[in-house]
Amino acid sequence: MKKAIIIGATSGIGRALAEKLSREGYELGLTGRREALLKDIKESLPTASHICVMDVADTAAARQAFQGLLADMSDVELVILNAGVGSKNQHDWETEKQVIDVNVRGFVAASQVAVDHFKARGGGHLVGISSVAGLIGLGRAGAYSASKAFISTYMQALRQRSIRTGLNITVTDIKPGYVATEMTEGRKGLFWMCSVETAAEQIYQAIIKRKRHAYITRRWRLIGWLIKAMPEWLYLRLPA
């Protein structure tokens, strides 16, 4: 049986991915901060699953818990790093520190454990959830957009290292646009919103095709092209 671990599986895209991968026959390891939700997901899945309470912001404890989960499951071939938080238009130090602790420090801590596991295994597949927001600095969410840019750049570095050193690790950068999750709940004027089920299906297709990059949904690639082509003077005049 194929085996995968989802870091950040209690809600939103993470939970939808757990349901999708389980239907596709994966044995799963599921992590998150909320034990009750993890137990609820475990009971609802058709395949075997393992749960592990983990807060990636506590990097030392998270790394130890992740290593234990990998050892318990044995021969995990796919790791999805989905844990992340947003700033919701708040710019105080505590809010932005939390974004950095989870989206940057937590991401690196978990990815290094995954890479070490894949090195020992002889290969594997690492999937990171970044964002279209990482393509540009957002005045309303500076730490969030910067953290997602960090994730994409860091995964690019891991991909190059894998290719140049023969690690046989596939690295996939998933860039969602707007997805109907807790993070977008209550926000008005969002366009091209997709359901978590649609997001999970397209992410799964990117996984089985071993893509290096994937926009969710695919039409967000157009926005990506426009953002990259936009001169800074024009961007600075857009509404914040």
BELSULUR-V903912 format. One line per field, one symbol per residue. ss: DSSP state (H for helix, E for strand, L for the rest). phi: phi as a letter, one per 40 degrees, with the letter a starting at -180 (. if undefined). burial: + if it has 24 or more other ideal C-beta (glycine too) atoms within 12 Angstrom, else -. A space follows every 10 residues. Layout:
# BELSULUR-V903912
ss->???
phi->???
burial->???
This chain:
# BELSULUR-V903912
ss->LLEEEEELLL LHHHHHHHHH HHHLLLEEEE EELLHHHHHH HHHHLLLLEE EEELLLLLHH HHHHHHHHHH HHHLLLLEEE ELLLLLLLLL LLHHHHHHHH HHHHHHHHHH HHHHHHHHHH HLLEEEEEEL LHHHHLLLLL LHHHHHHHHH HHHHHHHHHH HHHHHLLLEE EEEEEELLEL LLLLLLLLLL LLLELHHHHH HHHHHHHHLL LLEEEELLLH HHHHHHHHHL LHHHHLLLLL
phi->.cbabbcgbc afcccccccc ccccgccbbb bicbcccccc cdccccbcab bacabccccc cccccccccc cccggcbbbb cbcabbbfgb bcccccccdc cccbccccdc ccccccccdc cgiibbbbcc adcccaccdc accccccccd dccccccccc ccccbgcgbc bbbcbcccbc bdcbcgcbgc bfcbccccdc cccccccccf ccaacbcdcc dccdcccccc ccccdccccc
burial->--++++++++ ++++++++++ ++-+-+++++ +++---++-- ++--+-+-++ +++++++-+- -++-+++-++ --+--+++++ +++++++--- -----+-+++ ++++++++++ +++++-++-- +--+++++++ ++++++-+-- ++++++++++ ++-++--++- -+----+-++ ++++++++++ +-++------ -+++-+++++ ++++-++--- ++++++++-+ --++--+--- ----------
